[in-house]
Amino acid sequence: MPKLKTHRGAAKRFKKSASGRFKFRQSHRNHILTKKSTKRKRQLRSPAYISPVDSDAVKQMLPYG
């Protein structure tokens, strides 16, 4: 069986957690942070997990992830 290629775009965006779910960095945290409230920025810091519906697609893109 040949080796499978990892989707490099997905590899940069998703990381597998210890429980097997995929976590990702939330958007809206790069620039123009002065107008965003402290609460909003703080909540964007916490890791977000992809929904179970999308996990099969990410699993296929990251065969060794």
CHARMM internal coordinates of N, CA and C (Angstrom, degrees):
IC EDIT
DIST 1 N 1 CA 1.4557
DIST 1 CA 1 C 1.5361
ANGL 1 N 1 CA 1 C 109.86
DIST 1 C 2 N 1.3421
ANGL 1 CA 1 C 2 N 117.88
DIHE 1 N 1 CA 1 C 2 N 130.21
DIST 2 N 2 CA 1.4646
ANGL 1 C 2 N 2 CA 118.74
DIHE 1 CA 1 C 2 N 2 CA -179.13
DIST 2 CA 2 C 1.5296
ANGL 2 N 2 CA 2 C 112.13
DIHE 1 C 2 N 2 CA 2 C -72.34
DIST 2 C 3 N 1.3119
ANGL 2 CA 2 C 3 N 114.06
DIHE 2 N 2 CA 2 C 3 N 160.90
DIST 3 N 3 CA 1.4633
ANGL 2 C 3 N 3 CA 118.90
DIHE 2 CA 2 C 3 N 3 CA 176.75
DIST 3 CA 3 C 1.5204
ANGL 3 N 3 CA 3 C 109.49
DIHE 2 C 3 N 3 CA 3 C -67.52
DIST 3 C 4 N 1.3301
ANGL 3 CA 3 C 4 N 116.42
DIHE 3 N 3 CA 3 C 4 N 151.03
DIST 4 N 4 CA 1.4554
ANGL 3 C 4 N 4 CA 121.28
DIHE 3 CA 3 C 4 N 4 CA 177.40
DIST 4 CA 4 C 1.5159
ANGL 4 N 4 CA 4 C 109.42
DIHE 3 C 4 N 4 CA 4 C -97.35
DIST 4 C 5 N 1.3191
ANGL 4 CA 4 C 5 N 116.26
DIHE 4 N 4 CA 4 C 5 N 143.46
DIST 5 N 5 CA 1.4589
ANGL 4 C 5 N 5 CA 119.86
DIHE 4 CA 4 C 5 N 5 CA 178.90
DIST 5 CA 5 C 1.5157
ANGL 5 N 5 CA 5 C 109.85
DIHE 4 C 5 N 5 CA 5 C -87.97
DIST 5 C 6 N 1.3108
ANGL 5 CA 5 C 6 N 115.55
DIHE 5 N 5 CA 5 C 6 N 138.86
DIST 6 N 6 CA 1.4594
ANGL 5 C 6 N 6 CA 122.13
DIHE 5 CA 5 C 6 N 6 CA 175.64
DIST 6 CA 6 C 1.5195
ANGL 6 N 6 CA 6 C 108.75
DIHE 5 C 6 N 6 CA 6 C -84.64
DIST 6 C 7 N 1.3088
ANGL 6 CA 6 C 7 N 117.29
DIHE 6 N 6 CA 6 C 7 N 137.15
DIST 7 N 7 CA 1.4638
ANGL 6 C 7 N 7 CA 122.22
DIHE 6 CA 6 C 7 N 7 CA 174.84
DIST 7 CA 7 C 1.5241
ANGL 7 N 7 CA 7 C 106.90
DIHE 6 C 7 N 7 CA 7 C -73.75
DIST 7 C 8 N 1.3324
ANGL 7 CA 7 C 8 N 116.86
DIHE 7 N 7 CA 7 C 8 N 108.98
DIST 8 N 8 CA 1.4560
ANGL 7 C 8 N 8 CA 120.63
DIHE 7 CA 7 C 8 N 8 CA -171.72
DIST 8 CA 8 C 1.5252
ANGL 8 N 8 CA 8 C 112.67
DIHE 7 C 8 N 8 CA 8 C -66.09
DIST 8 C 9 N 1.3277
ANGL 8 CA 8 C 9 N 117.33
DIHE 8 N 8 CA 8 C 9 N -31.73
DIST 9 N 9 CA 1.4613
ANGL 8 C 9 N 9 CA 119.97
DIHE 8 CA 8 C 9 N 9 CA 177.05
DIST 9 CA 9 C 1.5157
ANGL 9 N 9 CA 9 C 111.60
DIHE 8 C 9 N 9 CA 9 C -65.24
DIST 9 C 10 N 1.3287
ANGL 9 CA 9 C 10 N 116.33
DIHE 9 N 9 CA 9 C 10 N -39.68
DIST 10 N 10 CA 1.4632
ANGL 9 C 10 N 10 CA 120.93
DIHE 9 CA 9 C 10 N 10 CA 178.42
DIST 10 CA 10 C 1.5200
ANGL 10 N 10 CA 10 C 110.75
DIHE 9 C 10 N 10 CA 10 C -71.56
DIST 10 C 11 N 1.3334
ANGL 10 CA 10 C 11 N 117.14
DIHE 10 N 10 CA 10 C 11 N -34.94
DIST 11 N 11 CA 1.4644
ANGL 10 C 11 N 11 CA 120.94
DIHE 10 CA 10 C 11 N 11 CA -179.01
DIST 11 CA 11 C 1.5245
ANGL 11 N 11 CA 11 C 111.29
DIHE 10 C 11 N 11 CA 11 C -64.21
DIST 11 C 12 N 1.3243
ANGL 11 CA 11 C 12 N 116.59
DIHE 11 N 11 CA 11 C 12 N -31.69
DIST 12 N 12 CA 1.4596
ANGL 11 C 12 N 12 CA 120.40
DIHE 11 CA 11 C 12 N 12 CA 179.07
DIST 12 CA 12 C 1.5191
ANGL 12 N 12 CA 12 C 112.25
DIHE 11 C 12 N 12 CA 12 C -78.30
DIST 12 C 13 N 1.3256
ANGL 12 CA 12 C 13 N 117.82
DIHE 12 N 12 CA 12 C 13 N -18.68
DIST 13 N 13 CA 1.4589
ANGL 12 C 13 N 13 CA 121.14
DIHE 12 CA 12 C 13 N 13 CA -173.74
DIST 13 CA 13 C 1.5240
ANGL 13 N 13 CA 13 C 114.71
DIHE 12 C 13 N 13 CA 13 C -105.00
DIST 13 C 14 N 1.3255
ANGL 13 CA 13 C 14 N 117.58
DIHE 13 N 13 CA 13 C 14 N -28.34
DIST 14 N 14 CA 1.4623
ANGL 13 C 14 N 14 CA 120.93
DIHE 13 CA 13 C 14 N 14 CA -174.65
DIST 14 CA 14 C 1.5179
ANGL 14 N 14 CA 14 C 111.24
DIHE 13 C 14 N 14 CA 14 C -119.59
DIST 14 C 15 N 1.3135
ANGL 14 CA 14 C 15 N 115.45
DIHE 14 N 14 CA 14 C 15 N 145.25
DIST 15 N 15 CA 1.4638
ANGL 14 C 15 N 15 CA 121.65
DIHE 14 CA 14 C 15 N 15 CA 176.54
DIST 15 CA 15 C 1.5137
ANGL 15 N 15 CA 15 C 107.66
DIHE 14 C 15 N 15 CA 15 C -135.17
DIST 15 C 16 N 1.3117
ANGL 15 CA 15 C 16 N 116.19
DIHE 15 N 15 CA 15 C 16 N 137.98
DIST 16 N 16 CA 1.4575
ANGL 15 C 16 N 16 CA 120.16
DIHE 15 CA 15 C 16 N 16 CA -178.03
DIST 16 CA 16 C 1.5198
ANGL 16 N 16 CA 16 C 109.91
DIHE 15 C 16 N 16 CA 16 C -79.97
DIST 16 C 17 N 1.3303
ANGL 16 CA 16 C 17 N 116.33
DIHE 16 N 16 CA 16 C 17 N 133.27
DIST 17 N 17 CA 1.4640
ANGL 16 C 17 N 17 CA 120.83
DIHE 16 CA 16 C 17 N 17 CA 178.18
DIST 17 CA 17 C 1.5256
ANGL 17 N 17 CA 17 C 109.28
DIHE 16 C 17 N 17 CA 17 C -86.51
DIST 17 C 18 N 1.3166
ANGL 17 CA 17 C 18 N 115.99
DIHE 17 N 17 CA 17 C 18 N 173.58
DIST 18 N 18 CA 1.4650
ANGL 17 C 18 N 18 CA 120.37
DIHE 17 CA 17 C 18 N 18 CA -177.99
DIST 18 CA 18 C 1.5296
ANGL 18 N 18 CA 18 C 111.53
DIHE 17 C 18 N 18 CA 18 C -64.84
DIST 18 C 19 N 1.3360
ANGL 18 CA 18 C 19 N 116.11
DIHE 18 N 18 CA 18 C 19 N -29.04
DIST 19 N 19 CA 1.4638
ANGL 18 C 19 N 19 CA 119.78
DIHE 18 CA 18 C 19 N 19 CA -179.29
DIST 19 CA 19 C 1.5260
ANGL 19 N 19 CA 19 C 112.52
DIHE 18 C 19 N 19 CA 19 C -83.02
DIST 19 C 20 N 1.3462
ANGL 19 CA 19 C 20 N 117.26
DIHE 19 N 19 CA 19 C 20 N -5.51
DIST 20 N 20 CA 1.4584
ANGL 19 C 20 N 20 CA 120.39
DIHE 19 CA 19 C 20 N 20 CA 178.19
DIST 20 CA 20 C 1.5145
ANGL 20 N 20 CA 20 C 113.92
DIHE 19 C 20 N 20 CA 20 C 99.79
DIST 20 C 21 N 1.3324
ANGL 20 CA 20 C 21 N 117.46
DIHE 20 N 20 CA 20 C 21 N -5.56
DIST 21 N 21 CA 1.4563
ANGL 20 C 21 N 21 CA 120.04
DIHE 20 CA 20 C 21 N 21 CA 177.22
DIST 21 CA 21 C 1.5271
ANGL 21 N 21 CA 21 C 108.87
DIHE 20 C 21 N 21 CA 21 C -83.49
DIST 21 C 22 N 1.3461
ANGL 21 CA 21 C 22 N 116.09
DIHE 21 N 21 CA 21 C 22 N 164.42
DIST 22 N 22 CA 1.4569
ANGL 21 C 22 N 22 CA 120.24
DIHE 21 CA 21 C 22 N 22 CA -179.57
DIST 22 CA 22 C 1.5220
ANGL 22 N 22 CA 22 C 109.27
DIHE 21 C 22 N 22 CA 22 C -106.15
DIST 22 C 23 N 1.3310
ANGL 22 CA 22 C 23 N 115.13
DIHE 22 N 22 CA 22 C 23 N 130.04
DIST 23 N 23 CA 1.4608
ANGL 22 C 23 N 23 CA 119.19
DIHE 22 CA 22 C 23 N 23 CA 177.81
DIST 23 CA 23 C 1.5199
ANGL 23 N 23 CA 23 C 109.01
DIHE 22 C 23 N 23 CA 23 C -109.06
DIST 23 C 24 N 1.3253
ANGL 23 CA 23 C 24 N 115.78
DIHE 23 N 23 CA 23 C 24 N 156.50
DIST 24 N 24 CA 1.4478
ANGL 23 C 24 N 24 CA 121.19
DIHE 23 CA 23 C 24 N 24 CA -178.56
DIST 24 CA 24 C 1.5239
ANGL 24 N 24 CA 24 C 109.59
DIHE 23 C 24 N 24 CA 24 C -145.58
DIST 24 C 25 N 1.3064
ANGL 24 CA 24 C 25 N 115.77
DIHE 24 N 24 CA 24 C 25 N 163.14
DIST 25 N 25 CA 1.4580
ANGL 24 C 25 N 25 CA 122.05
DIHE 24 CA 24 C 25 N 25 CA 179.03
DIST 25 CA 25 C 1.5216
ANGL 25 N 25 CA 25 C 108.75
DIHE 24 C 25 N 25 CA 25 C -87.12
DIST 25 C 26 N 1.3195
ANGL 25 CA 25 C 26 N 116.47
DIHE 25 N 25 CA 25 C 26 N 133.59
DIST 26 N 26 CA 1.4530
ANGL 25 C 26 N 26 CA 120.22
DIHE 25 CA 25 C 26 N 26 CA -177.13
DIST 26 CA 26 C 1.5217
ANGL 26 N 26 CA 26 C 111.59
DIHE 25 C 26 N 26 CA 26 C -77.37
DIST 26 C 27 N 1.3183
ANGL 26 CA 26 C 27 N 115.68
DIHE 26 N 26 CA 26 C 27 N 154.27
DIST 27 N 27 CA 1.4574
ANGL 26 C 27 N 27 CA 121.38
DIHE 26 CA 26 C 27 N 27 CA -179.23
DIST 27 CA 27 C 1.5314
ANGL 27 N 27 CA 27 C 110.54
DIHE 26 C 27 N 27 CA 27 C -82.99
DIST 27 C 28 N 1.3158
ANGL 27 CA 27 C 28 N 116.44
DIHE 27 N 27 CA 27 C 28 N 178.57
DIST 28 N 28 CA 1.4778
ANGL 27 C 28 N 28 CA 125.02
DIHE 27 CA 27 C 28 N 28 CA 178.41
DIST 28 CA 28 C 1.5236
ANGL 28 N 28 CA 28 C 112.23
DIHE 27 C 28 N 28 CA 28 C 68.42
DIST 28 C 29 N 1.3155
ANGL 28 CA 28 C 29 N 118.39
DIHE 28 N 28 CA 28 C 29 N 29.99
DIST 29 N 29 CA 1.4594
ANGL 28 C 29 N 29 CA 120.39
DIHE 28 CA 28 C 29 N 29 CA -178.59
DIST 29 CA 29 C 1.5301
ANGL 29 N 29 CA 29 C 111.22
DIHE 28 C 29 N 29 CA 29 C -126.33
DIST 29 C 30 N 1.3501
ANGL 29 CA 29 C 30 N 117.04
DIHE 29 N 29 CA 29 C 30 N 16.30
DIST 30 N 30 CA 1.4640
ANGL 29 C 30 N 30 CA 120.06
DIHE 29 CA 29 C 30 N 30 CA -175.30
DIST 30 CA 30 C 1.5207
ANGL 30 N 30 CA 30 C 114.09
DIHE 29 C 30 N 30 CA 30 C -95.25
DIST 30 C 31 N 1.3050
ANGL 30 CA 30 C 31 N 117.50
DIHE 30 N 30 CA 30 C 31 N -52.26
DIST 31 N 31 CA 1.4654
ANGL 30 C 31 N 31 CA 119.55
DIHE 30 CA 30 C 31 N 31 CA -175.21
DIST 31 CA 31 C 1.5225
ANGL 31 N 31 CA 31 C 108.75
DIHE 30 C 31 N 31 CA 31 C -146.99
DIST 31 C 32 N 1.3245
ANGL 31 CA 31 C 32 N 115.85
DIHE 31 N 31 CA 31 C 32 N 175.63
DIST 32 N 32 CA 1.4754
ANGL 31 C 32 N 32 CA 123.39
DIHE 31 CA 31 C 32 N 32 CA -174.41
DIST 32 CA 32 C 1.5328
ANGL 32 N 32 CA 32 C 109.18
DIHE 31 C 32 N 32 CA 32 C 54.73
DIST 32 C 33 N 1.3199
ANGL 32 CA 32 C 33 N 115.91
DIHE 32 N 32 CA 32 C 33 N 51.32
DIST 33 N 33 CA 1.4541
ANGL 32 C 33 N 33 CA 120.97
DIHE 32 CA 32 C 33 N 33 CA -176.59
DIST 33 CA 33 C 1.5246
ANGL 33 N 33 CA 33 C 112.71
DIHE 32 C 33 N 33 CA 33 C -88.37
DIST 33 C 34 N 1.3358
ANGL 33 CA 33 C 34 N 117.51
DIHE 33 N 33 CA 33 C 34 N -11.09
DIST 34 N 34 CA 1.4666
ANGL 33 C 34 N 34 CA 119.56
DIHE 33 CA 33 C 34 N 34 CA -175.81
DIST 34 CA 34 C 1.5242
ANGL 34 N 34 CA 34 C 111.64
DIHE 33 C 34 N 34 CA 34 C -70.28
DIST 34 C 35 N 1.3108
ANGL 34 CA 34 C 35 N 116.95
DIHE 34 N 34 CA 34 C 35 N -34.46
DIST 35 N 35 CA 1.4702
ANGL 34 C 35 N 35 CA 118.98
DIHE 34 CA 34 C 35 N 35 CA -177.95
DIST 35 CA 35 C 1.5224
ANGL 35 N 35 CA 35 C 113.34
DIHE 34 C 35 N 35 CA 35 C -84.23
DIST 35 C 36 N 1.3288
ANGL 35 CA 35 C 36 N 116.40
DIHE 35 N 35 CA 35 C 36 N -10.10
DIST 36 N 36 CA 1.4634
ANGL 35 C 36 N 36 CA 119.42
DIHE 35 CA 35 C 36 N 36 CA 179.23
DIST 36 CA 36 C 1.5178
ANGL 36 N 36 CA 36 C 109.04
DIHE 35 C 36 N 36 CA 36 C -88.18
DIST 36 C 37 N 1.3132
ANGL 36 CA 36 C 37 N 115.57
DIHE 36 N 36 CA 36 C 37 N 141.77
DIST 37 N 37 CA 1.4625
ANGL 36 C 37 N 37 CA 119.97
DIHE 36 CA 36 C 37 N 37 CA -176.43
DIST 37 CA 37 C 1.5245
ANGL 37 N 37 CA 37 C 110.90
DIHE 36 C 37 N 37 CA 37 C -71.13
DIST 37 C 38 N 1.3221
ANGL 37 CA 37 C 38 N 115.34
DIHE 37 N 37 CA 37 C 38 N 157.60
DIST 38 N 38 CA 1.4649
ANGL 37 C 38 N 38 CA 120.74
DIHE 37 CA 37 C 38 N 38 CA 179.32
DIST 38 CA 38 C 1.5201
ANGL 38 N 38 CA 38 C 110.89
DIHE 37 C 38 N 38 CA 38 C -60.91
DIST 38 C 39 N 1.3253
ANGL 38 CA 38 C 39 N 116.20
DIHE 38 N 38 CA 38 C 39 N -39.36
DIST 39 N 39 CA 1.4628
ANGL 38 C 39 N 39 CA 121.01
DIHE 38 CA 38 C 39 N 39 CA 179.98
DIST 39 CA 39 C 1.5270
ANGL 39 N 39 CA 39 C 110.91
DIHE 38 C 39 N 39 CA 39 C -61.73
DIST 39 C 40 N 1.3315
ANGL 39 CA 39 C 40 N 115.10
DIHE 39 N 39 CA 39 C 40 N -43.45
DIST 40 N 40 CA 1.4651
ANGL 39 C 40 N 40 CA 120.08
DIHE 39 CA 39 C 40 N 40 CA -178.82
DIST 40 CA 40 C 1.5282
ANGL 40 N 40 CA 40 C 111.03
DIHE 39 C 40 N 40 CA 40 C -64.58
DIST 40 C 41 N 1.3445
ANGL 40 CA 40 C 41 N 116.57
DIHE 40 N 40 CA 40 C 41 N -43.66
DIST 41 N 41 CA 1.4636
ANGL 40 C 41 N 41 CA 120.36
DIHE 40 CA 40 C 41 N 41 CA 179.53
DIST 41 CA 41 C 1.5246
ANGL 41 N 41 CA 41 C 111.62
DIHE 40 C 41 N 41 CA 41 C -66.66
DIST 41 C 42 N 1.3196
ANGL 41 CA 41 C 42 N 116.49
DIHE 41 N 41 CA 41 C 42 N -37.47
DIST 42 N 42 CA 1.4606
ANGL 41 C 42 N 42 CA 120.84
DIHE 41 CA 41 C 42 N 42 CA 179.85
DIST 42 CA 42 C 1.5292
ANGL 42 N 42 CA 42 C 110.73
DIHE 41 C 42 N 42 CA 42 C -65.94
DIST 42 C 43 N 1.3300
ANGL 42 CA 42 C 43 N 116.36
DIHE 42 N 42 CA 42 C 43 N -41.20
DIST 43 N 43 CA 1.4596
ANGL 42 C 43 N 43 CA 120.07
DIHE 42 CA 42 C 43 N 43 CA -179.42
DIST 43 CA 43 C 1.5338
ANGL 43 N 43 CA 43 C 111.95
DIHE 42 C 43 N 43 CA 43 C -70.60
DIST 43 C 44 N 1.3269
ANGL 43 CA 43 C 44 N 116.84
DIHE 43 N 43 CA 43 C 44 N -26.59
DIST 44 N 44 CA 1.4564
ANGL 43 C 44 N 44 CA 120.11
DIHE 43 CA 43 C 44 N 44 CA 177.71
DIST 44 CA 44 C 1.5319
ANGL 44 N 44 CA 44 C 111.93
DIHE 43 C 44 N 44 CA 44 C -75.80
DIST 44 C 45 N 1.3374
ANGL 44 CA 44 C 45 N 116.81
DIHE 44 N 44 CA 44 C 45 N -15.60
DIST 45 N 45 CA 1.4649
ANGL 44 C 45 N 45 CA 120.60
DIHE 44 CA 44 C 45 N 45 CA 178.58
DIST 45 CA 45 C 1.5250
ANGL 45 N 45 CA 45 C 112.34
DIHE 44 C 45 N 45 CA 45 C -70.02
DIST 45 C 46 N 1.3205
ANGL 45 CA 45 C 46 N 116.66
DIHE 45 N 45 CA 45 C 46 N -34.91
DIST 46 N 46 CA 1.4604
ANGL 45 C 46 N 46 CA 120.07
DIHE 45 CA 45 C 46 N 46 CA -174.52
DIST 46 CA 46 C 1.5261
ANGL 46 N 46 CA 46 C 109.94
DIHE 45 C 46 N 46 CA 46 C -67.81
DIST 46 C 47 N 1.3361
ANGL 46 CA 46 C 47 N 117.98
DIHE 46 N 46 CA 46 C 47 N 144.21
DIST 47 N 47 CA 1.4590
ANGL 46 C 47 N 47 CA 119.68
DIHE 46 CA 46 C 47 N 47 CA -178.50
DIST 47 CA 47 C 1.5201
ANGL 47 N 47 CA 47 C 111.50
DIHE 46 C 47 N 47 CA 47 C -68.07
DIST 47 C 48 N 1.3132
ANGL 47 CA 47 C 48 N 115.25
DIHE 47 N 47 CA 47 C 48 N 140.68
DIST 48 N 48 CA 1.4620
ANGL 47 C 48 N 48 CA 120.71
DIHE 47 CA 47 C 48 N 48 CA 178.21
DIST 48 CA 48 C 1.5214
ANGL 48 N 48 CA 48 C 108.09
DIHE 47 C 48 N 48 CA 48 C -106.42
DIST 48 C 49 N 1.2990
ANGL 48 CA 48 C 49 N 116.20
DIHE 48 N 48 CA 48 C 49 N 150.99
DIST 49 N 49 CA 1.4584
ANGL 48 C 49 N 49 CA 121.51
DIHE 48 CA 48 C 49 N 49 CA -179.16
DIST 49 CA 49 C 1.5154
ANGL 49 N 49 CA 49 C 109.32
DIHE 48 C 49 N 49 CA 49 C -114.37
DIST 49 C 50 N 1.3273
ANGL 49 CA 49 C 50 N 116.32
DIHE 49 N 49 CA 49 C 50 N 143.29
DIST 50 N 50 CA 1.4560
ANGL 49 C 50 N 50 CA 119.05
DIHE 49 CA 49 C 50 N 50 CA 179.30
DIST 50 CA 50 C 1.5241
ANGL 50 N 50 CA 50 C 108.79
DIHE 49 C 50 N 50 CA 50 C -73.00
DIST 50 C 51 N 1.3189
ANGL 50 CA 50 C 51 N 115.38
DIHE 50 N 50 CA 50 C 51 N 155.90
DIST 51 N 51 CA 1.4559
ANGL 50 C 51 N 51 CA 119.91
DIHE 50 CA 50 C 51 N 51 CA -177.91
DIST 51 CA 51 C 1.5234
ANGL 51 N 51 CA 51 C 109.77
DIHE 50 C 51 N 51 CA 51 C -72.42
DIST 51 C 52 N 1.3229
ANGL 51 CA 51 C 52 N 116.60
DIHE 51 N 51 CA 51 C 52 N 153.13
DIST 52 N 52 CA 1.4728
ANGL 51 C 52 N 52 CA 119.55
DIHE 51 CA 51 C 52 N 52 CA 179.48
DIST 52 CA 52 C 1.5230
ANGL 52 N 52 CA 52 C 113.63
DIHE 51 C 52 N 52 CA 52 C -58.69
DIST 52 C 53 N 1.3296
ANGL 52 CA 52 C 53 N 117.21
DIHE 52 N 52 CA 52 C 53 N -25.56
DIST 53 N 53 CA 1.4660
ANGL 52 C 53 N 53 CA 121.23
DIHE 52 CA 52 C 53 N 53 CA 179.31
DIST 53 CA 53 C 1.5254
ANGL 53 N 53 CA 53 C 110.72
DIHE 52 C 53 N 53 CA 53 C -64.05
DIST 53 C 54 N 1.3450
ANGL 53 CA 53 C 54 N 117.19
DIHE 53 N 53 CA 53 C 54 N -37.57
DIST 54 N 54 CA 1.4554
ANGL 53 C 54 N 54 CA 121.59
DIHE 53 CA 53 C 54 N 54 CA -176.40
DIST 54 CA 54 C 1.5229
ANGL 54 N 54 CA 54 C 113.59
DIHE 53 C 54 N 54 CA 54 C -90.64
DIST 54 C 55 N 1.3254
ANGL 54 CA 54 C 55 N 117.91
DIHE 54 N 54 CA 54 C 55 N -6.10
DIST 55 N 55 CA 1.4613
ANGL 54 C 55 N 55 CA 119.97
DIHE 54 CA 54 C 55 N 55 CA -173.23
DIST 55 CA 55 C 1.5281
ANGL 55 N 55 CA 55 C 112.31
DIHE 54 C 55 N 55 CA 55 C -65.68
DIST 55 C 56 N 1.3307
ANGL 55 CA 55 C 56 N 118.13
DIHE 55 N 55 CA 55 C 56 N -33.33
DIST 56 N 56 CA 1.4653
ANGL 55 C 56 N 56 CA 120.22
DIHE 55 CA 55 C 56 N 56 CA 179.54
DIST 56 CA 56 C 1.5251
ANGL 56 N 56 CA 56 C 111.11
DIHE 55 C 56 N 56 CA 56 C -65.16
DIST 56 C 57 N 1.3321
ANGL 56 CA 56 C 57 N 116.78
DIHE 56 N 56 CA 56 C 57 N -38.49
DIST 57 N 57 CA 1.4627
ANGL 56 C 57 N 57 CA 120.43
DIHE 56 CA 56 C 57 N 57 CA 179.73
DIST 57 CA 57 C 1.5215
ANGL 57 N 57 CA 57 C 110.84
DIHE 56 C 57 N 57 CA 57 C -66.78
DIST 57 C 58 N 1.3262
ANGL 57 CA 57 C 58 N 116.88
DIHE 57 N 57 CA 57 C 58 N -41.69
DIST 58 N 58 CA 1.4666
ANGL 57 C 58 N 58 CA 120.38
DIHE 57 CA 57 C 58 N 58 CA 179.75
DIST 58 CA 58 C 1.5244
ANGL 58 N 58 CA 58 C 110.02
DIHE 57 C 58 N 58 CA 58 C -69.81
DIST 58 C 59 N 1.3250
ANGL 58 CA 58 C 59 N 117.00
DIHE 58 N 58 CA 58 C 59 N -36.61
DIST 59 N 59 CA 1.4671
ANGL 58 C 59 N 59 CA 121.12
DIHE 58 CA 58 C 59 N 59 CA 178.52
DIST 59 CA 59 C 1.5293
ANGL 59 N 59 CA 59 C 110.80
DIHE 58 C 59 N 59 CA 59 C -61.67
DIST 59 C 60 N 1.3203
ANGL 59 CA 59 C 60 N 116.51
DIHE 59 N 59 CA 59 C 60 N -36.07
DIST 60 N 60 CA 1.4549
ANGL 59 C 60 N 60 CA 121.02
DIHE 59 CA 59 C 60 N 60 CA 179.00
DIST 60 CA 60 C 1.5273
ANGL 60 N 60 CA 60 C 111.15
DIHE 59 C 60 N 60 CA 60 C -71.44
DIST 60 C 61 N 1.3390
ANGL 60 CA 60 C 61 N 116.45
DIHE 60 N 60 CA 60 C 61 N -34.05
DIST 61 N 61 CA 1.4608
ANGL 60 C 61 N 61 CA 119.81
DIHE 60 CA 60 C 61 N 61 CA 179.64
DIST 61 CA 61 C 1.5310
ANGL 61 N 61 CA 61 C 112.40
DIHE 60 C 61 N 61 CA 61 C -75.76
DIST 61 C 62 N 1.3473
ANGL 61 CA 61 C 62 N 115.88
DIHE 61 N 61 CA 61 C 62 N -25.95
DIST 62 N 62 CA 1.4593
ANGL 61 C 62 N 62 CA 120.80
DIHE 61 CA 61 C 62 N 62 CA -179.73
DIST 62 CA 62 C 1.5354
ANGL 62 N 62 CA 62 C 110.03
DIHE 61 C 62 N 62 CA 62 C -118.65
DIST 62 C 63 N 1.3194
ANGL 62 CA 62 C 63 N 118.36
DIHE 62 N 62 CA 62 C 63 N 74.75
DIST 63 N 63 CA 1.4595
ANGL 62 C 63 N 63 CA 119.64
DIHE 62 CA 62 C 63 N 63 CA -174.72
DIST 63 CA 63 C 1.5274
ANGL 63 N 63 CA 63 C 113.71
DIHE 62 C 63 N 63 CA 63 C -65.23
DIST 63 C 64 N 1.3324
ANGL 63 CA 63 C 64 N 117.05
DIHE 63 N 63 CA 63 C 64 N -26.69
DIST 64 N 64 CA 1.4635
ANGL 63 C 64 N 64 CA 120.09
DIHE 63 CA 63 C 64 N 64 CA -179.34
DIST 64 CA 64 C 1.5188
ANGL 64 N 64 CA 64 C 111.81
DIHE 63 C 64 N 64 CA 64 C -111.01
DIST 64 C 65 N 1.3489
ANGL 64 CA 64 C 65 N 117.25
DIHE 64 N 64 CA 64 C 65 N 13.49
DIST 65 N 65 CA 1.4538
ANGL 64 C 65 N 65 CA 121.92
DIHE 64 CA 64 C 65 N 65 CA -173.29
DIST 65 CA 65 C 1.4508
ANGL 65 N 65 CA 65 C 116.71
DIHE 64 C 65 N 65 CA 65 C -81.63
END
COOR INIT
IC SEED 1 N 1 CA 1 C
IC BUILD
